Amino acid sequence: MTRVIVYSTALVAFVAATAMTFSAIFIPDWITYDVSSNTGSHFTRKIGLHRSCSYKDGSTICEHFPTKTDCMGDERYFCSMWRSVGFLMSFAAVLELVTIVAYLVILNGGKQKRETGWRILSFLLFLVGIVQCAGMAIVAYVFDNDERFFAGWQLDKSWILCTVSWSIAMLSAAFISLSAFVFPSEGGYELIPSERYNG
């Protein structure tokens, strides 16, 4: 029963982390520029993995990002880096869905799967964390080193969601691995399938 509680708790936290990952992918809010003029007008630009949106005095304009201009000449480096982040986050999302399936299989697979399944589950969680952390780090590097992000730009909500998501994955991997050695084996026994239905 103890392992069921551990896996169930970790699953709830990981589902929340997965929701954060998908939000970070689809919401254009990784890096934001926000400024107000002396005349009272307000301008905001938000950049996401696949599109950017500009907001000015109530009007909104969104476009694909990076644009063709961002991927020409000296800008190719930025374009490659940004598209790499998009790939990493999409890959992480797929891994997260696979991990959720692994959680469900282990939870419903009986005592034996719960006692041995922590290895594959911890590996998947660790892999998700590494992939997302790499994407987060690339965005932070570009933000600090690319000339387009001058004073006034800031890392925003989607970057934070990504950071929280991979942190949950890593902590879950550590917690599940630790529980495999700390908690005692589940009590009782399970009938083999033939006895379960014929007994």
Phi and psi restraints in degrees (value plus and minus 20) as a CYANA .aco file:
   2 THR   PHI     -81.3   -41.3
   2 THR   PSI     -62.5   -22.5
   3 ARG   PHI     -87.6   -47.6
   3 ARG   PSI     -53.9   -13.9
   4 VAL   PHI     -81.4   -41.4
   4 VAL   PSI     -62.1   -22.1
   5 ILE   PHI     -84.8   -44.8
   5 ILE   PSI     -62.8   -22.8
   6 VAL   PHI     -80.8   -40.8
   6 VAL   PSI     -71.2   -31.2
   7 TYR   PHI     -84.9   -44.9
   7 TYR   PSI     -59.9   -19.9
   8 SER   PHI     -85.2   -45.2
   8 SER   PSI     -63.4   -23.4
   9 THR   PHI     -83.3   -43.3
   9 THR   PSI     -64.9   -24.9
  10 ALA   PHI     -84.4   -44.4
  10 ALA   PSI     -56.5   -16.5
  11 LEU   PHI     -84.6   -44.6
  11 LEU   PSI     -63.7   -23.7
  12 VAL   PHI     -79.9   -39.9
  12 VAL   PSI     -65.8   -25.8
  13 ALA   PHI     -83.8   -43.8
  13 ALA   PSI     -58.3   -18.3
  14 PHE   PHI     -93.3   -53.3
  14 PHE   PSI     -54.1   -14.1
  15 VAL   PHI     -81.6   -41.6
  15 VAL   PSI     -60.2   -20.2
  16 ALA   PHI     -83.5   -43.5
  16 ALA   PSI     -60.5   -20.5
  17 ALA   PHI     -83.7   -43.7
  17 ALA   PSI     -59.3   -19.3
  18 THR   PHI     -83.8   -43.8
  18 THR   PSI     -61.1   -21.1
  19 ALA   PHI     -81.6   -41.6
  19 ALA   PSI     -58.0   -18.0
  20 MET   PHI     -84.5   -44.5
  20 MET   PSI     -59.7   -19.7
  21 THR   PHI     -82.1   -42.1
  21 THR   PSI     -67.7   -27.7
  22 PHE   PHI     -84.5   -44.5
  22 PHE   PSI     -56.7   -16.7
  23 SER   PHI     -83.4   -43.4
  23 SER   PSI     -63.1   -23.1
  24 ALA   PHI     -83.5   -43.5
  24 ALA   PSI     -53.1   -13.1
  25 ILE   PHI     -91.3   -51.3
  25 ILE   PSI     -63.5   -23.5
  26 PHE   PHI    -114.1   -74.1
  26 PHE   PSI     -43.1    -3.1
  27 ILE   PHI    -108.2   -68.2
  27 ILE   PSI     102.2   142.2
  28 PRO   PHI     -99.0   -59.0
  28 PRO   PSI      58.9    98.9
  29 ASP   PHI    -169.5  -129.5
  29 ASP   PSI      19.8    59.8
  30 TRP   PHI    -100.1   -60.1
  30 TRP   PSI     -65.9   -25.9
  31 ILE   PHI    -152.3  -112.3
  31 ILE   PSI     114.5   154.5
  32 THR   PHI    -149.7  -109.7
  32 THR   PSI     121.4   161.4
  33 TYR   PHI    -139.9   -99.9
  33 TYR   PSI     107.4   147.4
  34 ASP   PHI    -155.7  -115.7
  34 ASP   PSI     105.7   145.7
  35 VAL   PHI    -167.1  -127.1
  35 VAL   PSI     125.6   165.6
  36 SER   PHI    -141.6  -101.6
  36 SER   PSI     117.4   157.4
  37 SER   PHI    -111.6   -71.6
  37 SER   PSI     148.7   188.7
  38 ASN   PHI     -85.5   -45.5
  38 ASN   PSI     -42.4    -2.4
  39 THR   PHI    -101.9   -61.9
  39 THR   PSI     -25.9    14.1
  40 GLY   PHI      80.2   120.2
  40 GLY   PSI     -25.8    14.2
  41 SER   PHI     -95.0   -55.0
  41 SER   PSI     133.9   173.9
  42 HIS   PHI    -150.8  -110.8
  42 HIS   PSI     112.8   152.8
  43 PHE   PHI    -148.3  -108.3
  43 PHE   PSI     113.0   153.0
  44 THR   PHI    -154.6  -114.6
  44 THR   PSI     115.5   155.5
  45 ARG   PHI    -144.5  -104.5
  45 ARG   PSI     106.1   146.1
  46 LYS   PHI    -139.1   -99.1
  46 LYS   PSI     110.6   150.6
  47 ILE   PHI    -132.0   -92.0
  47 ILE   PSI     108.3   148.3
  48 GLY   PHI    -133.4   -93.4
  48 GLY   PSI    -194.1  -154.1
  49 LEU   PHI     -90.3   -50.3
  49 LEU   PSI     -50.1   -10.1
  50 HIS   PHI    -146.7  -106.7
  50 HIS   PSI     -28.8    11.2
  51 ARG   PHI    -175.6  -135.6
  51 ARG   PSI     139.7   179.7
  52 SER   PHI    -146.7  -106.7
  52 SER   PSI     129.1   169.1
  53 CYS   PHI    -149.8  -109.8
  53 CYS   PSI     118.1   158.1
  54 SER   PHI    -134.0   -94.0
  54 SER   PSI     114.9   154.9
  55 TYR   PHI    -142.9  -102.9
  55 TYR   PSI     103.6   143.6
  56 LYS   PHI    -161.9  -121.9
  56 LYS   PSI      96.2   136.2
  57 ASP   PHI      29.3    69.3
  57 ASP   PSI      24.9    64.9
  58 GLY   PHI      72.8   112.8
  58 GLY   PSI     -34.0     6.0
  59 SER   PHI    -117.6   -77.6
  59 SER   PSI     128.1   168.1
  60 THR   PHI    -147.4  -107.4
  60 THR   PSI     112.2   152.2
  61 ILE   PHI    -149.1  -109.1
  61 ILE   PSI     102.4   142.4
  62 CYS   PHI    -137.9   -97.9
  62 CYS   PSI     126.3   166.3
  63 GLU   PHI    -166.8  -126.8
  63 GLU   PSI     142.5   182.5
  64 HIS   PHI     -83.5   -43.5
  64 HIS   PSI     123.8   163.8
  65 PHE   PHI    -162.1  -122.1
  65 PHE   PSI     118.6   158.6
  66 PRO   PHI     -90.6   -50.6
  66 PRO   PSI     130.8   170.8
  67 THR   PHI    -100.5   -60.5
  67 THR   PSI     153.0   193.0
  68 LYS   PHI     -80.5   -40.5
  68 LYS   PSI     -56.3   -16.3
  69 THR   PHI     -83.1   -43.1
  69 THR   PSI     -55.7   -15.7
  70 ASP   PHI     -89.7   -49.7
  70 ASP   PSI     -33.6     6.4
  71 CYS   PHI    -133.6   -93.6
  71 CYS   PSI      -1.1    38.9
  72 MET   PHI    -135.6   -95.6
  72 MET   PSI     127.4   167.4
  73 GLY   PHI      39.7    79.7
  73 GLY   PSI    -151.0  -111.0
  74 ASP   PHI     -89.0   -49.0
  74 ASP   PSI     -32.6     7.4
  75 GLU   PHI    -104.3   -64.3
  75 GLU   PSI     -24.5    15.5
  76 ARG   PHI     -81.5   -41.5
  76 ARG   PSI     -53.1   -13.1
  77 TYR   PHI     -82.3   -42.3
  77 TYR   PSI     -67.9   -27.9
  78 PHE   PHI     -81.1   -41.1
  78 PHE   PSI     -64.2   -24.2
  79 CYS   PHI     -79.1   -39.1
  79 CYS   PSI     -66.0   -26.0
  80 SER   PHI     -83.5   -43.5
  80 SER   PSI     -63.0   -23.0
  81 MET   PHI     -83.0   -43.0
  81 MET   PSI     -64.9   -24.9
  82 TRP   PHI     -87.5   -47.5
  82 TRP   PSI     -61.2   -21.2
  83 ARG   PHI     -87.8   -47.8
  83 ARG   PSI     -50.3   -10.3
  84 SER   PHI     -83.3   -43.3
  84 SER   PSI     -58.6   -18.6
  85 VAL   PHI     -84.0   -44.0
  85 VAL   PSI     -63.2   -23.2
  86 GLY   PHI     -78.7   -38.7
  86 GLY   PSI     -62.8   -22.8
  87 PHE   PHI     -84.5   -44.5
  87 PHE   PSI     -66.4   -26.4
  88 LEU   PHI     -80.6   -40.6
  88 LEU   PSI     -62.7   -22.7
  89 MET   PHI     -88.5   -48.5
  89 MET   PSI     -57.7   -17.7
  90 SER   PHI     -86.7   -46.7
  90 SER   PSI     -60.6   -20.6
  91 PHE   PHI     -83.0   -43.0
  91 PHE   PSI     -61.7   -21.7
  92 ALA   PHI     -82.7   -42.7
  92 ALA   PSI     -58.8   -18.8
  93 ALA   PHI     -83.6   -43.6
  93 ALA   PSI     -61.4   -21.4
  94 VAL   PHI     -83.4   -43.4
  94 VAL   PSI     -64.6   -24.6
  95 LEU   PHI     -80.7   -40.7
  95 LEU   PSI     -57.1   -17.1
  96 GLU   PHI     -85.4   -45.4
  96 GLU   PSI     -60.6   -20.6
  97 LEU   PHI     -84.2   -44.2
  97 LEU   PSI     -60.0   -20.0
  98 VAL   PHI     -82.8   -42.8
  98 VAL   PSI     -60.5   -20.5
  99 THR   PHI     -85.1   -45.1
  99 THR   PSI     -59.3   -19.3
 100 ILE   PHI     -82.7   -42.7
 100 ILE   PSI     -60.9   -20.9
 101 VAL   PHI     -81.2   -41.2
 101 VAL   PSI     -61.8   -21.8
 102 ALA   PHI     -82.1   -42.1
 102 ALA   PSI     -62.0   -22.0
 103 TYR   PHI     -75.3   -35.3
 103 TYR   PSI     -69.8   -29.8
 104 LEU   PHI     -85.0   -45.0
 104 LEU   PSI     -59.9   -19.9
 105 VAL   PHI     -83.1   -43.1
 105 VAL   PSI     -63.8   -23.8
 106 ILE   PHI     -87.6   -47.6
 106 ILE   PSI     -62.7   -22.7
 107 LEU   PHI     -84.1   -44.1
 107 LEU   PSI     -56.8   -16.8
 108 ASN   PHI    -117.8   -77.8
 108 ASN   PSI     -16.6    23.4
 109 GLY   PHI    -112.1   -72.1
 109 GLY   PSI     -16.7    23.3
 110 GLY   PHI      72.8   112.8
 110 GLY   PSI     157.8   197.8
 111 LYS   PHI     -77.9   -37.9
 111 LYS   PSI     -64.9   -24.9
 112 GLN   PHI     -82.2   -42.2
 112 GLN   PSI     -64.3   -24.3
 113 LYS   PHI     -86.9   -46.9
 113 LYS   PSI     -56.6   -16.6
 114 ARG   PHI     -87.0   -47.0
 114 ARG   PSI     -50.9   -10.9
 115 GLU   PHI    -105.2   -65.2
 115 GLU   PSI     -40.9    -0.9
 116 THR   PHI    -133.5   -93.5
 116 THR   PSI     -35.9     4.1
 117 GLY   PHI     -94.6   -54.6
 117 GLY   PSI     -29.7    10.3
 118 TRP   PHI     -82.9   -42.9
 118 TRP   PSI     -48.0    -8.0
 119 ARG   PHI     -85.3   -45.3
 119 ARG   PSI     -72.7   -32.7
 120 ILE   PHI     -87.0   -47.0
 120 ILE   PSI     -56.9   -16.9
 121 LEU   PHI     -86.5   -46.5
 121 LEU   PSI     -63.5   -23.5
 122 SER   PHI     -84.2   -44.2
 122 SER   PSI     -58.2   -18.2
 123 PHE   PHI     -82.8   -42.8
 123 PHE   PSI     -65.9   -25.9
 124 LEU   PHI     -82.8   -42.8
 124 LEU   PSI     -62.8   -22.8
 125 LEU   PHI     -83.7   -43.7
 125 LEU   PSI     -62.4   -22.4
 126 PHE   PHI     -83.8   -43.8
 126 PHE   PSI     -60.5   -20.5
 127 LEU   PHI     -84.8   -44.8
 127 LEU   PSI     -62.4   -22.4
 128 VAL   PHI     -78.9   -38.9
 128 VAL   PSI     -66.4   -26.4
 129 GLY   PHI     -81.0   -41.0
 129 GLY   PSI     -63.0   -23.0
 130 ILE   PHI     -83.8   -43.8
 130 ILE   PSI     -65.8   -25.8
 131 VAL   PHI     -83.1   -43.1
 131 VAL   PSI     -65.9   -25.9
 132 GLN   PHI     -87.9   -47.9
 132 GLN   PSI     -58.8   -18.8
 133 CYS   PHI     -82.3   -42.3
 133 CYS   PSI     -57.8   -17.8
 134 ALA   PHI     -83.5   -43.5
 134 ALA   PSI     -63.9   -23.9
 135 GLY   PHI     -82.3   -42.3
 135 GLY   PSI     -64.0   -24.0
 136 MET   PHI     -80.8   -40.8
 136 MET   PSI     -62.7   -22.7
 137 ALA   PHI     -85.9   -45.9
 137 ALA   PSI     -58.1   -18.1
 138 ILE   PHI     -83.5   -43.5
 138 ILE   PSI     -63.7   -23.7
 139 VAL   PHI     -82.3   -42.3
 139 VAL   PSI     -63.1   -23.1
 140 ALA   PHI     -83.1   -43.1
 140 ALA   PSI     -58.8   -18.8
 141 TYR   PHI     -85.3   -45.3
 141 TYR   PSI     -67.4   -27.4
 142 VAL   PHI     -80.9   -40.9
 142 VAL   PSI     -62.7   -22.7
 143 PHE   PHI     -79.4   -39.4
 143 PHE   PSI     -59.2   -19.2
 144 ASP   PHI    -100.9   -60.9
 144 ASP   PSI     -43.8    -3.8
 145 ASN   PHI    -137.3   -97.3
 145 ASN   PSI     -36.3     3.7
 146 ASP   PHI    -105.6   -65.6
 146 ASP   PSI     115.1   155.1
 147 GLU   PHI     -86.5   -46.5
 147 GLU   PSI     -40.3    -0.3
 148 ARG   PHI     -88.8   -48.8
 148 ARG   PSI     -42.2    -2.2
 149 PHE   PHI    -118.4   -78.4
 149 PHE   PSI      60.9   100.9
 150 PHE   PHI    -107.2   -67.2
 150 PHE   PSI    -194.1  -154.1
 151 ALA   PHI     -76.9   -36.9
 151 ALA   PSI     112.7   152.7
 152 GLY   PHI      95.4   135.4
 152 GLY   PSI     -46.0    -6.0
 153 TRP   PHI     -99.7   -59.7
 153 TRP   PSI     129.4   169.4
 154 GLN   PHI    -170.4  -130.4
 154 GLN   PSI     129.6   169.6
 155 LEU   PHI     -88.4   -48.4
 155 LEU   PSI     117.3   157.3
 156 ASP   PHI    -145.5  -105.5
 156 ASP   PSI    -175.7  -135.7
 157 LYS   PHI     -77.0   -37.0
 157 LYS   PSI     -64.8   -24.8
 158 SER   PHI     -84.6   -44.6
 158 SER   PSI     -57.4   -17.4
 159 TRP   PHI     -84.4   -44.4
 159 TRP   PSI     -60.4   -20.4
 160 ILE   PHI     -86.3   -46.3
 160 ILE   PSI     -62.5   -22.5
 161 LEU   PHI     -80.2   -40.2
 161 LEU   PSI     -61.8   -21.8
 162 CYS   PHI     -81.2   -41.2
 162 CYS   PSI     -63.8   -23.8
 163 THR   PHI     -83.0   -43.0
 163 THR   PSI     -65.3   -25.3
 164 VAL   PHI     -84.2   -44.2
 164 VAL   PSI     -59.6   -19.6
 165 SER   PHI     -82.0   -42.0
 165 SER   PSI     -70.3   -30.3
 166 TRP   PHI     -90.5   -50.5
 166 TRP   PSI     -46.8    -6.8
 167 SER   PHI     -86.7   -46.7
 167 SER   PSI     -60.9   -20.9
 168 ILE   PHI     -83.5   -43.5
 168 ILE   PSI     -61.3   -21.3
 169 ALA   PHI     -82.0   -42.0
 169 ALA   PSI     -65.2   -25.2
 170 MET   PHI     -86.0   -46.0
 170 MET   PSI     -63.7   -23.7
 171 LEU   PHI     -85.7   -45.7
 171 LEU   PSI     -57.5   -17.5
 172 SER   PHI     -84.5   -44.5
 172 SER   PSI     -61.9   -21.9
 173 ALA   PHI     -80.6   -40.6
 173 ALA   PSI     -64.3   -24.3
 174 ALA   PHI     -86.3   -46.3
 174 ALA   PSI     -62.2   -22.2
 175 PHE   PHI     -85.9   -45.9
 175 PHE   PSI     -63.8   -23.8
 176 ILE   PHI     -87.3   -47.3
 176 ILE   PSI     -60.6   -20.6
 177 SER   PHI     -83.7   -43.7
 177 SER   PSI     -62.7   -22.7
 178 LEU   PHI     -84.9   -44.9
 178 LEU   PSI     -60.8   -20.8
 179 SER   PHI     -84.0   -44.0
 179 SER   PSI     -48.6    -8.6
 180 ALA   PHI     -84.3   -44.3
 180 ALA   PSI     -47.6    -7.6
 181 PHE   PHI    -120.4   -80.4
 181 PHE   PSI     -44.9    -4.9
 182 VAL   PHI    -107.7   -67.7
 182 VAL   PSI     -65.8   -25.8
 183 PHE   PHI    -101.2   -61.2
 183 PHE   PSI     123.4   163.4
 184 PRO   PHI     -90.1   -50.1
 184 PRO   PSI     144.4   184.4
 185 SER   PHI     -84.5   -44.5
 185 SER   PSI     129.0   169.0
 186 GLU   PHI     -83.7   -43.7
 186 GLU   PSI     120.7   160.7
 187 GLY   PHI     -97.0   -57.0
 187 GLY   PSI     151.0   191.0
 188 GLY   PHI      59.2    99.2
 188 GLY   PSI    -190.4  -150.4
 189 TYR   PHI    -165.0  -125.0
 189 TYR   PSI     144.7   184.7
 190 GLU   PHI    -135.4   -95.4
 190 GLU   PSI     121.1   161.1
 191 LEU   PHI     -93.1   -53.1
 191 LEU   PSI     126.1   166.1
 192 ILE   PHI     -90.6   -50.6
 192 ILE   PSI     135.3   175.3
 193 PRO   PHI     -70.2   -30.2
 193 PRO   PSI     -62.0   -22.0
 194 SER   PHI     -84.9   -44.9
 194 SER   PSI     -56.7   -16.7
 195 GLU   PHI     -98.5   -58.5
 195 GLU   PSI     -49.3    -9.3
 196 ARG   PHI     -83.1   -43.1
 196 ARG   PSI     -55.1   -15.1
 197 TYR   PHI    -122.5   -82.5
 197 TYR   PSI     -37.2     2.8
 198 ASN   PHI    -127.9   -87.9
 198 ASN   PSI     -26.0    14.0
